[in-house]
Amino acid sequence: MPGVLLIAAGPGEWRAASVEGDAATELYVERGDTPPAGSIHLGRVVRRNPGLDAVLVDIGADRPAFLPQNEVFPRGRRLDEGERVIVQIRREAQGGKAASVTTVIALRGKLIELRSGGRGIVGGEGLSPEERARLRAAVEEWTEEPARRS
């Protein structure tokens, strides 16, 4: 049975817990007003900036995040104002500059890294061929188009 992800947000803090059965298997707490590098957000495109070949994405921070066109996957995809997009912070906001984000989501673990699109599985040399095949099938299901999943 798949686990459940619980998310709670409050003033100045949010918490996420992965629950399997009756036990929490992982807990993440974020405090402060600047989201850290690596965090994943559902944002909304607030403005296209053709001069910089980028878009600005509202992720709930003080300033919209900066998404260069070369960080949009699949390559050549055009994001329009008002469109929702899942992004991951590559560089935190600092020195008056907005956070820099990408649409290529990377989930990092101890042994492997899973990436949406592109390379898929990175690392995992210690996995057996059967484990690697199962993981590859799960990643392919995760990254396929939503219309093909149903």
Phi, psi and omega in degrees: 000133181292154178284176181240141176253120179252134181230131177230133180238144178214179180299118176077005183200148169219153182229143175229138179226136173262123184241129175236123185067236179254008185238142173283127180263334177213148177223135178228130178236131178239125178242153178105178185253358178246120180294138183282160175301140181096343180288149185249136185224148168266111184247177178228131180291122181257336180198141172267142179232085183300328181297327178261359184053054183206171173233156175256132186239125176281117178243014179090006178272178180300322181236150175297145179282155182262121179240100178294147181301328180285358175256008179265127179243140356291153182306139180088350179293135179257127177263131181257156178303136180090345182289141176273143182210140176271127183228158175236137181285124177268321180221129180293158175295136179198149176056037179082357178263148179286162175295149176255133185233168177221157175264356176273102185275130178242124176254115186256132175238188180293320186256330186220167172231131177254132179235137174287130182069180175058239190279343178072268182256129176240131182086209178079025181297335181278359180277147175288161178303324180292317179296319179297318179295317179297318179294317179298319179297319179294319180294318179298321178293322181292325186264354181287162182300140180305323182294330181280340181287328185272000000 
